[in-house]
Amino acid sequence: MSEPVATEPTALRISVSTAIIMALFTLIFTALMAGTYLATRDTIARSAQAQKLVLINEVLDPKSYDNNLLKDVLTLASTPELGLPRGGQVWRARKGGQAIGLVIEANAPDGYSGKIGIIVAVLADGSVGGVRVTEHRETPGLGDYIDPAKDKNKAAPWIAQFAGQSPATLPLAQWKLKKDGGEFSYRTGATISARAVTAAVARAVSYVHTHHAQLYAEGNTP
């Protein structure tokens, strides 16, 4: 009698079947991820834009301008003066076509725990509309008072002291902490974060004063 033919799958067949199944799962998963991204990307983009506008409106009175700030934006190339090696953005506020102010990104590279990102509103008269920290890793409960959301003094947050300051009344050479011979306060035991932000604000104000006309020119990159 002849021996029965083996019906068990060979190792090669098992490997091929497994590879096909894995490839199908990969294709299905990729398609689902792509579909989810396409379905949600506009919503995510709108949310990010809305959050950005909320932050901008904390440093610039939303009633002071009538243009769409998120569309009237200038992208800077690498700008070491602002601590922006990869560039940044400038939002341009106008009312009735007239310049109202600029909201500019900047970085303080010398925070206690690394880079501190800020935005600064500089009004058309040269004064500061406001300053907000956008990114930091400063020590919780110590140096993080630079962020008004973390500042325990809600009535008079540390960063509010920049609003209204102008080089016309306070020379930029005095834009330092009182400890360093300047005019800005700090919290005892946590001067590094405050010093870094103060210096970054001064650099941003100086940059805007130097490049004001170029920054406002439509489509112009200084």
Secondary structure as the mmCIF struct_conf table of DSSP 4:
data_model
#
loop_
_struct_conf.conf_type_id
_struct_conf.id
_struct_conf.beg_label_comp_id
_struct_conf.beg_label_asym_id
_struct_conf.beg_label_seq_id
_struct_conf.end_label_comp_id
_struct_conf.end_label_asym_id
_struct_conf.end_label_seq_id
HELX_LH_PP_P HELX_LH_PP_P1 SER A 2 ALA A 6
BEND BEND1 GLU A 8 GLU A 8
HELX_LH_PP_P HELX_LH_PP_P2 PRO A 9 THR A 10
HELX_RH_AL_P HELX_RH_AL_P1 ALA A 11 VAL A 59
BEND BEND2 LEU A 60 LEU A 60
HELX_RH_3T_P HELX_RH_3T_P1 PRO A 62 SER A 64
BEND BEND3 ASN A 67 ASN A 67
TURN_TY1_P TURN_TY1_P1 LEU A 69 LYS A 71
BEND BEND4 ASP A 72 ASP A 72
STRN STRN1 VAL A 73 LEU A 76
STRN STRN2 THR A 79 THR A 79
HELX_RH_3T_P HELX_RH_3T_P2 PRO A 80 LEU A 82
TURN_TY1_P TURN_TY1_P2 GLY A 83 GLY A 83
STRN STRN3 LEU A 84 LEU A 84
TURN_TY1_P TURN_TY1_P3 PRO A 85 ARG A 86
STRN STRN4 GLY A 88 LYS A 95
TURN_TY1_P TURN_TY1_P4 GLY A 96 GLY A 97
STRN STRN5 GLN A 98 GLY A 111
TURN_TY1_P TURN_TY1_P5 TYR A 112 SER A 113
STRN STRN6 GLY A 114 LEU A 123
TURN_TY1_P TURN_TY1_P6 ALA A 124 ASP A 125
BEND BEND5 GLY A 126 GLY A 126
STRN STRN7 VAL A 128 GLU A 135
HELX_LH_PP_P HELX_LH_PP_P3 GLU A 138 THR A 139
TURN_TY1_P TURN_TY1_P7 PRO A 140 LEU A 142
HELX_RH_3T_P HELX_RH_3T_P3 GLY A 143 ILE A 146
BEND BEND6 ASP A 147 ASP A 147
TURN_TY1_P TURN_TY1_P8 PRO A 148 LYS A 150
BEND BEND7 LYS A 152 LYS A 152
BEND BEND8 LYS A 154 ALA A 156
HELX_RH_3T_P HELX_RH_3T_P4 TRP A 158 PHE A 162
TURN_TY1_P TURN_TY1_P9 ALA A 163 GLY A 164
TURN_TY1_P TURN_TY1_P10 PRO A 167 THR A 169
BEND BEND9 LEU A 170 LEU A 170
HELX_RH_3T_P HELX_RH_3T_P5 LEU A 172 GLN A 174
BEND BEND10 LYS A 176 LYS A 176
STRN STRN8 LEU A 177 LEU A 177
HELX_RH_3T_P HELX_RH_3T_P6 LYS A 178 ASP A 180
TURN_TY1_P TURN_TY1_P11 GLY A 181 GLY A 181
BEND BEND11 GLY A 182 GLU A 183
STRN STRN9 PHE A 184 PHE A 184
STRN STRN10 ARG A 187 ARG A 187
TURN_TY1_P TURN_TY1_P12 THR A 188 GLY A 189
STRN STRN11 ALA A 190 ALA A 190
HELX_RH_AL_P HELX_RH_AL_P2 THR A 191 TYR A 216
BEND BEND12 ALA A 217 ALA A 217
TURN_TY1_P TURN_TY1_P13 GLU A 218 GLY A 219
#
